[in-house]
Amino acid sequence: YGPGESGLYDGGLIPDGYDCALRVKPPTLVSDLNALGLDDRAVDTLPRCLELPTFDTPAACLGALYVLEGATLGVQVLRREMDQRLNVNADNGGAFLNIYGVETGRRWKAFLDYLGDQPLDAPAKQRAVEAARSTFSCFEQWLDSQEVLL
């Protein structure tokens, strides 16, 4: 998430109206890792996904943001399982899995409204779809390379 969000947020191509500060996720991930027993030095040495998709147009940024924001909704099943099976929750290392808390559904809808308000022509829509697919693929390939998906 860190390199991906940096690539998106630092590029200056996200269309106006997206509140990056409200949706940034790496600090919560670091807090979770600290809660799970890793100190900052150990966190700094963890592998990072550095082979990222290209965020070279506003449409590409929108596609990638769709994946990142959608993941906050998608991890709700994982959050419940982590709590039930491992007793890991927002208080002891699982805050990222419920990063928006009770606001998850509302923020997803707000993101979809934001996305729907973007004036994208057919080629821009296609670029957004390609970027979303590329972002999914990037995550999958990186997780696979780290043997997380075994």
C-alpha positions as CSV (number, residue, x, y, z in Angstrom):
1,Y,0.0,0.0,0.0
2,G,2.8,2.5,0.8
3,P,4.5,2.5,-2.6
4,G,1.2,2.3,-4.4
5,E,-0.4,5.2,-2.5
6,S,2.8,7.3,-2.9
7,G,2.7,6.7,-6.6
8,L,-0.9,7.8,-6.8
9,Y,-0.9,10.7,-4.4
10,D,2.5,12.1,-5.3
11,G,1.7,12.1,-9.1
12,G,-0.8,15.0,-8.9
13,L,-3.1,13.3,-11.4
14,I,-6.0,12.3,-9.1
15,P,-9.0,14.4,-10.2
16,D,-10.2,17.1,-7.7
17,G,-12.6,16.0,-5.0
18,Y,-10.8,12.9,-3.8
19,D,-9.7,13.4,-0.1
20,C,-6.4,11.5,0.0
21,A,-5.8,12.5,3.7
22,L,-9.1,10.9,4.7
23,R,-8.3,7.6,2.9
24,V,-4.5,7.1,3.4
25,K,-3.9,3.6,4.7
26,P,-0.1,2.9,5.4
27,P,0.0,4.6,8.8
28,T,-2.7,2.2,10.1
29,L,-0.8,-0.7,8.6
30,V,2.3,0.4,10.5
31,S,0.3,0.8,13.7
32,D,-1.1,-2.7,13.3
33,L,2.4,-4.2,12.7
34,N,3.6,-2.4,15.8
35,A,0.7,-3.8,17.8
36,L,1.6,-7.3,16.5
37,G,5.1,-6.9,17.9
38,L,7.2,-5.4,15.1
39,D,9.3,-2.4,16.0
40,D,9.8,0.4,13.5
41,R,13.1,-1.0,12.3
42,A,11.5,-4.4,11.6
43,V,8.7,-2.7,9.7
44,D,11.1,-0.7,7.6
45,T,12.9,-3.9,6.5
46,L,9.7,-5.7,5.4
47,P,9.5,-6.3,1.6
48,R,7.6,-3.7,-0.4
49,C,5.9,-4.1,-3.7
50,L,7.9,-1.8,-6.0
51,E,6.8,-3.1,-9.4
52,L,3.7,-0.9,-9.7
53,P,1.2,-0.2,-12.4
54,T,1.7,3.1,-14.3
55,F,-0.5,5.9,-12.9
56,D,0.1,8.3,-15.8
57,T,-3.4,9.7,-16.4
58,P,-6.3,10.8,-14.2
59,A,-8.3,7.8,-15.5
60,A,-5.5,5.4,-14.5
61,C,-5.5,6.9,-11.0
62,L,-9.2,6.4,-10.8
63,G,-8.9,2.7,-11.8
64,A,-6.2,2.1,-9.1
65,L,-8.2,4.0,-6.5
66,Y,-11.2,1.8,-7.3
67,V,-9.1,-1.2,-6.3
68,L,-7.7,0.3,-3.2
69,E,-11.1,1.6,-2.0
70,G,-12.9,-1.6,-3.0
71,A,-10.4,-3.6,-0.9
72,T,-11.6,-1.7,2.2
73,L,-15.0,-3.2,1.6
74,G,-13.8,-6.6,0.6
75,V,-11.7,-7.2,3.7
76,Q,-14.7,-7.1,5.9
77,V,-15.1,-10.9,5.6
78,L,-11.4,-11.3,6.5
79,R,-11.8,-8.9,9.4
80,R,-14.6,-11.1,10.9
81,E,-12.6,-14.3,10.4
82,M,-9.4,-12.8,11.9
83,D,-11.4,-11.7,15.0
84,Q,-13.2,-15.0,15.4
85,R,-10.2,-17.3,14.7
86,L,-7.3,-15.3,16.0
87,N,-8.8,-12.7,18.2
88,V,-7.1,-10.0,16.1
89,N,-9.3,-6.9,16.0
90,A,-9.0,-3.1,15.6
91,D,-7.5,-2.9,19.1
92,N,-4.7,-5.4,18.8
93,G,-3.3,-5.4,15.2
94,G,-6.3,-5.6,12.9
95,A,-7.3,-1.9,12.5
96,F,-6.4,-1.9,8.8
97,L,-9.1,-4.6,8.2
98,N,-11.7,-2.2,9.5
99,I,-9.9,1.1,8.7
100,Y,-13.1,3.1,8.1
101,G,-15.1,1.3,10.9
102,V,-18.8,2.1,10.7
103,E,-18.1,4.5,7.9
104,T,-17.0,1.7,5.5
105,G,-20.3,1.5,3.5
106,R,-20.8,5.3,3.5
107,R,-17.2,5.9,2.3
108,W,-17.6,3.3,-0.4
109,K,-20.8,4.9,-1.7
110,A,-19.1,8.3,-1.5
111,F,-16.2,7.0,-3.6
112,L,-18.6,5.5,-6.2
113,D,-20.4,8.9,-6.3
114,Y,-17.1,10.6,-6.8
115,L,-16.1,8.1,-9.5
116,G,-19.5,8.5,-11.2
117,D,-19.1,12.3,-11.3
118,Q,-15.9,12.1,-13.3
119,P,-16.3,13.2,-16.9
120,L,-14.6,10.3,-18.6
121,D,-14.9,9.6,-22.3
122,A,-14.8,6.1,-23.7
123,P,-11.0,5.9,-24.0
124,A,-10.6,7.3,-20.5
125,K,-13.1,4.7,-19.1
126,Q,-11.1,2.0,-20.8
127,R,-7.8,3.3,-19.3
128,A,-9.5,3.3,-15.9
129,V,-10.5,-0.4,-16.4
130,E,-7.1,-1.3,-17.6
131,A,-5.5,0.4,-14.6
132,A,-7.8,-1.4,-12.2
133,R,-7.0,-4.8,-13.7
134,S,-3.3,-3.9,-13.7
135,T,-3.5,-2.9,-10.0
136,F,-5.3,-6.2,-9.1
137,S,-2.7,-8.1,-11.1
138,C,0.2,-6.3,-9.4
139,F,-1.2,-7.1,-6.0
140,E,-1.7,-10.7,-6.9
141,Q,1.7,-11.2,-8.4
142,W,3.4,-9.5,-5.5
143,L,1.5,-11.5,-2.9
144,D,2.3,-14.7,-4.9
145,S,6.0,-13.8,-5.0
146,Q,5.9,-13.4,-1.2
147,E,4.2,-16.8,-0.9
148,V,1.2,-15.2,0.8
149,L,-1.3,-17.0,-1.4
150,L,-0.1,-20.5,-0.7
